[in-house]
């Protein structure tokens, strides 16, 4: 392993030692280190690169995780005597999260190690600064924004790609809360998406200063905000439904 790879692996272990219940800032730092670091994935079957290679698996609270260790020293301490594969945190995150598999660091360690749920692996894979830090507190918005919602629904009605709109208030574990607008679209072509971006640009001028607004695609099966919007809220604009009330 290169010197940079060794340093990155060491940073993962350093940040792992800092994580404790309620310390979401330390957990975020661990995710950042994980994205750039190296992990030793434990192979239950096969050899690295072989067609029959298969990562190990474990289940915790009904969720699946692939076990790994964070250094050659931890590999030796684990007593693992089968094959393993050295990968970057970002690469393994990209491989695991679409199937809703998480990553479990050092399960042999005192206390049982630490699990990284698949939703956080998605953040590692796609960009930690692009998605809110969990666990998320999601609720109906309490801010009265009739001008914004009125303007947004007007522009939505003039944007053929938009089927419906939903909304929620998102409070990340780390970072500022914001208003999320869920987009239910008929069309996701580049031209349609640009029309939706223009709809939002024309509408956010009615949002009071200091109220962040973000959008989320309701069709995204892996986005926790989209999943909550689909199951817990009703549309405040629906092209095919009754007139909006906001």
C-alpha positions, 0 to 999 in steps of 0.5 A: 500500500502507498504511503497515502493509502496507509495514512488514509487508513490510519485516519479511519481508525483515528476517527473511529476511536472518536465516535461515541453515542450522540457525537454526530460531529465525530461520526461525520468526520469518520464518514469523511475519512472513510470516503478517502480511506482503505478497508479490508473487505472480508471475502466469504467465498472466492478470491479478489477479482474472481467470479465467485468472490462474495463478501461476508454478511451479517444482520443487525436489527434486521439490516444487512451489513458487510463486515470489514477491518480497518488495517492489517493489524486489525485483520490479524487481530480478527483471526480471519483466515480466508481471503480479503480484498482491499478497497477504498471506502468510496468504492465499496460504498458505491457497491453496497448501498444500491442493494441496501447493504451497510458496512460494519467496521471491525466487528471483532473489536471490543464492543462489537465495532461500528455499523455504517447504514446503507443510507450513510454509504449512499452519502459517502458514494455520492458526496457527503456535502450533497445530502443531509447528515442523519439521523434526520428529524422530518416533520410537516413544515410549520413556517407559513409561506403562502407567497412561496407556495402560491408562486411555486404552484403557479409555476408548477402548473406551467411546467408540464414535467411536474405531476405533483409537489410535496413538502417537509421540514428537515433537521439534519443531525449536523448542519442547518434545517431546511425546507425540502420540496419533493418533486413528482415528475412525469419526465426526467429528460435533461430538458424537463429537468432544466424546466423544473430548475427554472420553476424553482429559480422563479419561485424561491424569490418569495422565500424569506431570507434565511430559510434554505430550500432544497428539492428532492426527487420523489422517484429516488428509492434510496433518498430517506427524505423522498421515502418519508415524503412518499409515505407520510405526506400529501401533495400540496400541488397535484396536477391531477387532483383538486385545487391546491390548499396552502 
